[in-house]
Amino acid sequence: MIRTEDIAQGRVDGFITHAERPRAGVLILPTITGVDAHMKERAQALAQAGFSSMIWNPYPGETPPADPASAQPRAAKLNDGAVDAMADCVSHLLGAMGLPAAAVLGFCLGGRYAVLLAARDRRLFACVPFYPSIRVPMSPNQSLDALALAADIRCPVHLVHGTADQVFLPPVYARLRDILEQRSAATMVQVHPGAVHSFMRPDLHKTPANALASRLSWPPVLAFLETSLNLHRAGAGAAAVPA
């Protein structure tokens, strides 16, 4: 039976979904709307595949934003020091929850944070950034260069991109892909023609390209997590890549 619970223990703040027989954990770094129904849906899908998860809460102690427009001012106040809290969440997955391994999965704002966290945290066995909100130049509230730090990621990465993304622009996508592909760890890339930024959001599925991208992108991500976990268990994953 899949169980859920809220957690608020210092910097470990979010929403946990426990798989019935968990094989590993996934830290979900959400879009600017935080712990919402869409992210909980992803957590349920992960649990059904045997992955317990924690959705990191970017706005602890606050009522979740009602929509992307109302979330924008709050998201603009976030800074890259939040990566410390994300690392604490990974520690909770591996420690208090007793999970044998952990990956990171991020969407939009969380996609950029997934890159930053994976560059820093060698404990992760996989990193999945969906349409990361990486801008050039960086926003005023950002201090870490995601493009430069992507070269430091030691685990396999599965990057998901829509060609009509209005935030993660084609030249920036091309730079990130080039940097990732020069690493010694594997890089998988999905490209979805005509799909916009945050195409996984249900309210954007009236556009056929977004609906198709949403349906096509998720199964390969689950397969990637499964395979990366198996490699990690066999000692051929992130820990086997020289630092």
C-alpha positions as CSV (number, residue, x, y, z in Angstrom):
1,M,0.0,0.0,0.0
2,I,1.4,3.4,-1.0
3,R,1.5,5.9,2.0
4,T,2.0,9.6,2.0
5,E,2.9,12.1,4.7
6,D,4.1,15.7,5.1
7,I,7.4,16.4,6.7
8,A,8.8,19.6,8.3
9,Q,12.0,18.9,10.2
10,G,14.3,21.9,9.9
11,R,15.5,22.1,6.3
12,V,13.9,18.8,5.4
13,D,10.5,20.1,4.4
14,G,8.2,18.5,1.8
15,F,5.8,15.7,1.0
16,I,6.8,12.1,1.2
17,T,5.3,9.2,-0.8
18,H,6.3,5.7,0.4
19,A,6.3,2.9,-2.1
20,E,5.0,-0.4,-0.8
21,R,8.3,-2.2,-1.4
22,P,10.8,0.7,-2.1
23,R,14.0,-0.2,-4.0
24,A,15.4,3.4,-3.9
25,G,14.4,7.0,-3.3
26,V,13.9,10.0,-5.6
27,L,14.1,13.6,-4.5
28,I,11.6,15.5,-6.6
29,L,12.5,19.2,-7.1
30,P,9.2,20.8,-8.3
31,T,8.2,23.6,-10.6
32,I,7.6,27.1,-9.2
33,T,4.2,26.1,-7.9
34,G,5.9,23.8,-5.4
35,V,4.1,20.8,-3.8
36,D,1.1,20.7,-6.0
37,A,-1.3,18.0,-7.4
38,H,0.9,17.6,-10.5
39,M,4.0,16.8,-8.5
40,K,2.1,14.5,-6.2
41,E,0.9,12.7,-9.4
42,R,4.6,12.1,-10.4
43,A,5.3,10.9,-6.9
44,Q,2.5,8.3,-7.1
45,A,3.8,7.1,-10.5
46,L,7.3,6.7,-9.0
47,A,5.8,4.8,-6.0
48,Q,4.0,2.4,-8.4
49,A,7.4,1.7,-10.0
50,G,9.0,1.0,-6.6
51,F,10.6,4.4,-5.8
52,S,9.7,6.2,-2.6
53,S,10.1,10.0,-3.0
54,M,10.2,13.3,-1.3
55,I,8.9,16.5,-3.0
56,W,11.0,19.3,-1.7
57,N,8.9,22.3,-0.5
58,P,10.5,25.6,-1.8
59,Y,8.1,27.6,0.4
60,P,8.2,26.1,3.9
61,G,5.6,27.5,6.3
62,E,3.7,29.2,3.4
63,T,0.4,28.3,1.6
64,P,1.3,26.8,-1.8
65,P,0.9,29.1,-4.7
66,A,-2.4,28.8,-6.5
67,D,-1.0,29.0,-10.0
68,P,2.3,29.9,-11.9
69,A,1.4,33.6,-12.0
70,S,1.1,33.9,-8.3
71,A,4.2,31.7,-7.8
72,Q,6.5,34.0,-9.8
73,P,7.2,36.6,-7.1
74,R,7.9,33.9,-4.6
75,A,10.2,31.9,-6.9
76,A,12.1,35.1,-7.6
77,K,13.1,35.3,-3.9
78,L,14.6,31.8,-3.9
79,N,18.4,31.6,-3.9
80,D,21.0,29.0,-4.7
81,G,21.6,28.4,-1.0
82,A,18.5,26.2,-1.1
83,V,20.8,23.5,-2.5
84,D,21.9,22.9,1.1
85,A,18.3,22.0,2.1
86,M,18.1,19.7,-0.9
87,A,21.2,17.8,0.2
88,D,19.6,17.5,3.6
89,C,16.6,15.9,1.9
90,V,18.8,13.4,0.2
91,S,20.3,12.6,3.6
92,H,16.8,12.0,4.9
93,L,16.0,9.6,2.1
94,L,19.2,7.6,2.7
95,G,19.2,7.9,6.5
96,A,15.9,8.2,8.3
97,M,13.9,6.5,5.5
98,G,16.6,3.8,5.1
99,L,16.6,3.8,1.3
100,P,19.6,2.2,-0.3
101,A,20.1,4.7,-3.0
102,A,18.8,8.1,-4.2
103,A,18.3,10.0,-7.5
104,V,17.1,13.5,-8.2
105,L,14.2,14.5,-10.6
106,G,13.5,18.1,-11.3
107,F,11.0,20.1,-13.3
108,C,11.4,23.7,-14.5
109,L,12.9,25.6,-11.6
110,G,13.5,22.2,-10.0
111,G,15.2,21.0,-13.2
112,R,17.9,23.7,-12.8
113,Y,18.3,22.8,-9.1
114,A,18.6,19.1,-10.1
115,V,21.7,20.0,-12.2
116,L,23.2,22.0,-9.3
117,L,22.5,19.3,-6.7
118,A,23.9,16.5,-8.9
119,A,27.0,18.5,-9.5
120,R,27.6,18.7,-5.8
121,D,26.2,15.5,-4.3
122,R,28.1,12.4,-5.2
123,R,25.6,10.2,-3.4
124,L,23.0,10.4,-6.3
125,F,22.8,7.5,-8.7
126,A,20.9,9.5,-11.4
127,C,19.8,13.0,-12.4
128,V,16.7,13.8,-14.5
129,P,16.2,17.5,-15.4
130,F,12.9,18.2,-17.2
131,Y,13.2,21.5,-19.1
132,P,15.5,23.1,-16.6
133,S,15.0,26.8,-16.2
134,I,18.6,27.7,-17.0
135,R,18.9,31.3,-18.3
136,V,21.9,33.2,-19.8
137,P,22.6,35.6,-18.2
138,M,21.5,34.2,-14.8
139,S,18.7,35.8,-12.9
140,P,19.6,38.2,-10.1
141,N,18.7,35.7,-7.4
142,Q,21.0,33.1,-8.8
143,S,24.7,32.7,-7.8
144,L,25.7,29.3,-9.2
145,D,26.4,28.8,-12.9
146,A,24.4,25.6,-13.8
147,L,26.1,25.3,-17.2
148,A,29.6,25.4,-15.7
149,L,28.8,23.1,-12.8
150,A,27.1,20.5,-15.1
151,A,30.5,19.3,-16.0
152,D,31.0,18.1,-12.4
153,I,28.0,15.7,-12.5
154,R,29.3,12.2,-12.0
155,C,26.1,10.2,-12.3
156,P,24.1,9.4,-15.5
157,V,21.9,12.3,-16.7
158,H,18.6,12.1,-18.6
159,L,17.7,15.6,-20.0
160,V,14.2,16.3,-21.3
161,H,13.6,19.2,-23.7
162,G,10.8,20.7,-25.8
163,T,11.9,22.6,-28.9
164,A,9.3,25.4,-28.2
165,D,10.6,26.0,-24.7
166,Q,10.3,29.8,-24.0
167,V,12.6,29.7,-20.9
168,F,15.3,27.1,-21.6
169,L,16.2,28.5,-25.0
170,P,17.8,26.5,-27.8
171,P,21.3,28.0,-27.5
172,V,21.4,27.3,-23.8
173,Y,20.0,23.8,-24.3
174,A,22.7,23.1,-26.9
175,R,25.4,24.3,-24.5
176,L,24.1,22.2,-21.6
177,R,23.9,19.1,-23.9
178,D,27.4,19.6,-25.1
179,I,28.8,20.0,-21.6
180,L,27.0,16.9,-20.4
181,E,28.1,14.8,-23.4
182,Q,31.7,15.6,-22.7
183,R,31.5,13.9,-19.2
184,S,32.6,10.3,-18.6
185,A,29.1,9.4,-17.3
186,A,26.2,8.6,-19.6
187,T,23.9,11.3,-21.0
188,M,20.5,10.5,-22.4
189,V,18.5,13.3,-24.2
190,Q,14.8,13.5,-25.2
191,V,13.8,16.2,-27.7
192,H,10.1,16.9,-28.2
193,P,9.2,19.0,-31.3
194,G,6.8,21.8,-30.5
195,A,6.5,21.2,-26.8
196,V,6.7,24.3,-24.6
197,H,8.3,24.9,-21.2
198,S,6.6,22.8,-18.4
199,F,4.8,20.7,-21.0
200,M,4.1,18.0,-18.4
201,R,1.5,20.4,-16.7
202,P,-2.0,19.1,-17.4
203,D,-3.4,22.5,-18.2
204,L,-1.0,22.8,-21.2
205,H,-2.2,19.5,-22.8
206,K,-4.8,21.2,-25.0
207,T,-1.9,21.7,-27.3
208,P,-1.2,18.3,-29.0
209,A,2.6,18.7,-29.0
210,N,2.6,19.1,-25.2
211,A,0.2,16.2,-24.6
212,L,2.2,13.9,-26.8
213,A,5.5,15.0,-25.2
214,S,4.0,14.3,-21.7
215,R,2.9,10.8,-22.7
216,L,6.2,9.9,-24.5
217,S,8.7,11.4,-22.0
218,W,7.7,9.6,-18.8
219,P,8.2,5.9,-19.6
220,P,11.8,6.4,-20.8
221,V,12.5,8.3,-17.6
222,L,11.2,5.4,-15.5
223,A,13.3,3.0,-17.5
224,F,16.4,5.2,-17.1
225,L,15.9,5.3,-13.3
226,E,15.5,1.6,-13.2
227,T,18.6,0.9,-15.3
228,S,20.7,3.5,-13.4
229,L,19.7,1.9,-10.1
230,N,20.7,-1.5,-11.4
231,L,24.1,-0.2,-12.5
232,H,24.6,1.6,-9.2
233,R,23.9,-1.7,-7.4
234,A,26.3,-3.5,-9.5
235,G,29.0,-0.9,-8.7
236,A,29.1,0.6,-12.3
237,G,27.2,3.7,-11.5
238,A,28.2,7.1,-10.0
239,A,30.5,5.6,-7.4
240,A,32.6,3.9,-10.1
241,V,33.2,7.1,-12.0
242,P,36.5,8.7,-10.8
243,A,36.1,12.1,-9.1
